[in-house]
Amino acid sequence: MTTLDRFGPARAERGERPGPDRLEEIRRRAESLGPWFHNIDLHGVKTAPEHFLGDYPAVKFAGFADALPADLTGKSVLDIGCNGGFYSIEMKRRGASRVLGVDSDVEYLMQAQFAAEILGLNIEFRTMSVYDIGTIGERFDVVLFMGVLYHLRHPLLALDLIREHVVGDLLVFQSMQRGSRRIEPLEPDYPFAETEIFDQPGYPRLHFVENRYANDPTNWWVPNRACAEAMLRSAGFAIVAHPEAEVYLCRPAERSPDAQPVYPARKFAPGEGSDRS
């Protein structure tokens, strides 16, 4: 019998709370899998109690949780860049019949699998880059793409692939944003001689990070608000709700006749992308 088996899904589903010895075992195991970016409550054991953002991502989720369907019974969910599994767990708690969490970081997936098993939740996790999601071969009712875009070398390609291959109904998108919150009203085209529009604070900007931001070498791009929304539209999504400053609920939309063709699913060399949330 493994460590996880001693308090697995069966006992958790019966509402049994682990005793002091088991809680200490969970605490030790959680610490051995650290550091955690997701602070998850495992029967009172917090995986990241000293998180620099507080009770994260619960504090973030509180800002848009009510905008998501409360009952996901019979629905499928894909969590891209699932990290330690917080959002996958929350979707399963809302009754989703199938939840698949993918991440390119094996250590995050070990954390997510551990958390799900301790909480008695049947969630599937796979090691996968966002650039390979076309190989899953199915569409999901809800796709979460939270906190991943700015960690990618090729962010618009990732959005194109998500739109083309996995979103069935709803995309929940979140990205760190920096710069102006303004949205500049834009014309559909400008003459070559027009240059002043690019100096407007509300023009879509995707800031490139050559070295590090927040001491993280995988922070490659940081959009302003106008850019985040423009990228979603360009990838073929209609924004249907904006419940939190960085969060958008989107549905697939018809692509503009002038839109560039979508790239097919392709693989990139290790290190070219990082899926985090």
N, C-alpha and C positions, 0 to 999 in steps of 0.2 A: 504493500500500500504506500503510495507517495504522500508527501507532505500535503499536497492539495487535496487528495482524496479524503483525508480525515475530516475535512469540512467542505464537502463538495456540494453540487447543485441540489441533491436530494434533501439534505438537512437544511440548507438555506431556504428552499422553497417551503419547508414546513415552518419557517419563521423562527427557527432555533438560533439563539445567539451563542457564539463560542464562549467557552469558559476562560478564566484568567490565563491558564497555561497556553491555550490555543491562541488567544490574543497576543501573547508575548511571542509566540511562534510566527504569527502573521507579521508582527512588527519587525522581527529580525529578518524575515524573508523580504519584506518590502525594502528595508534598508540595504540588503545585499543586492537588490536590483536597481538601486539608486545611482545617481541622482534622478529624481522625477521632475518633469516639467508640469505634469498634471497632478494636482492635489486631489486625491480620491479618498473618500471615507470608506474604509473597509471595516465595518462594524465598530467604529470608534477609533480605529488606527488611521491616521492621516499620512498619506504618502509623501507630501511636500508641505509640512506644517510651517516651514520658514520661508515660503515662496516670496520672492521680492515683489510680486504683484498682489499679494494677499491670498485669499482663498480662490486661487485661479485653477481652472477656468470657470468655476461656479459663479464668481462675481460677474464675469463676462456673460455667461449664459442667462443670468437673471435679467439682463437687459433686452433679450429677445425671445426668451422661452415661450412666452404667451403667444407669440406670432406663429409658432409652429403647431401642427395638428397635435392635440392632446391625446388623441386615440389613433394609434398607428396599426391597429389590429388588421392582420392580413397584408400589410404593406412590407415592401423590401427597402432596405437602406444600405447605401454604400458610403463609408466614411473614408475619404481619401486623405492620407496623412494623419492617421488616427492617433499617433503619438501613444500616450499611456492609456487611451481608451475611454476617456471621460464621456465624449459625445456618443460613442458607440453604446456605452452603458445606458446613457439617458434615453436614447432611442429605443433600446430594448425594454427599458422600464415603461415606455409608453405603449408597449404591446406589439412592436414590429415583429412580424413572423420570421423575418430573416434579416440579419445585420452582418455585413461583411466590412471589416476594417482592414485597410491596406496601408503599409508604410514601407519605405526603403530602409529604415533603421531597425535592425534585428533586436537591439536592446529595448527600444520602445515597444516592440511587439511582445517581447517577453514580459514586460510590465503589464501590458494590456491583457494578455492571456491570463496572467496571475490574478489581476483584479477581477476579471470576469468570472473566473472559477471560484474565487473566494466569495463573490456575491451570488453565486449560483445562477449565472446567466449564460445561456447558450449563444455565444457569439463566435463567428469565424474570423480568424485573422490570417492574413497572407503577407509575405514579403513581396513587395511590388513597387516599382516606380510609377509615378503618375503617367509617364510617357508610354507605359505598357498596358494601360487599362483597357485598351481595345481588345486585348487577349482574353479578358474576362468573358466576353461573348454574351452579355445580357444587359438589359436596361433595368434601372431601379426606380421605384416610385419617388424616393428621396435620395439625393446625393449631397453629402456634406463636403465642402471644400473650404476648410477653416484654417486660416493661418499658414497657408502653404505657398501662395503665389509669390511672395517676396523672397522665398528660399530657392526659387527656381532660376536656372540660367535661361530658360526658354518659356516664360510665363504665358504668352499668348498662344503658343503651341499647345500648352497644357489645357487651356480653356477650350481651344478648338477640339481637342480630342475628347474632352468631357462632354461637350455638346454633341459631337458626332457619334459617340459610342455608348455612353452609359446613362445619361439623364432621360428618364421616362416622363417625369412630371415636374418635379420641383428641385431646384438647385439652391442650397443654402451656402452663400459665399461670404467669406470674411477675409479682409486683408488689412494689415497695418497700413496706415496712411500718414503722410507728412506733407506739409505745405498748406496752401490755401484751401479753405472749404468752399470757396466760391465755384460756381458753375458758369463759365463764360458762354453766352449764346453764340453759336458758330454757324457760319454759312456752310453749305455743302461743298464748296470749293473756293479757292483763292488763287489769284494770279501769282506768278512766280515773283513778281516785284513786291508782294505784300510780305513784310517782315515784322511789323509792329504787333500783330496778333500773338506772336510767340512770346512776347514780353508780358502779356496779360496774366495776372495771378491765377485766373480761373481757366486757363488753357490746359488741356490734359498733359500732365507730365509724369513720366516714369523715371524717377531718380535712380541713377546707377551708383552702386556702392562698389568701388574697385577693391577695397581692402576689407574693412570690417565696419559694422555698425552694431552698437550695444555688445561689443566684444564677441560677435558671432560672425565667423567667416562665410556662413551660408546665407547671410542677408545680402542678396544681390540687387534687388530692385525694390524701391518704395514708391508707390503711386500717390498722387494727390487724389482728392475725391473725384474730380472731373475725369481723371485717367481711369480710375477703377470702374466707373460707370461706363465710360466709352469702350473699355476693353470687353466688358460683359456684352454690350450691344454688338460690338464687332464680331464676337464669337458666336452670335446668334441667340442671345438671351434677351427676353423682355423683363425688366425690373418691375415686379408687382408689389413689393413692399420694401421699406427701408426702416426696420424697427429699431436699429441701433446705429451709432455713427459709422461703424465699419462693416455692418452686416446688411446683406441684401438677399431677399428672396426673389428668385427668378424662375421663369418658365421658358421652355424652348419657343423661339419665334421664327418666323420666316426670314431667311437671309435676304439682304438687299441684293438686287440684281447686279450691283456694282461690287459686291463683296469678292474678295480674293478666294480662290479655291482652298478648301481645307486640306491640310497635309494628312496622309495616311498614318496609321499607328507605326511608330518606329522606335528602335532602341538606341539609347545613348550610352557612351562609355561610363564606367563607374566614376563618380565624382562630379558628373555634369549636372546633377539635380539632386535636391534633398527635399524629402517630403516631411514637413513638420507642421504641427499645429499647437 
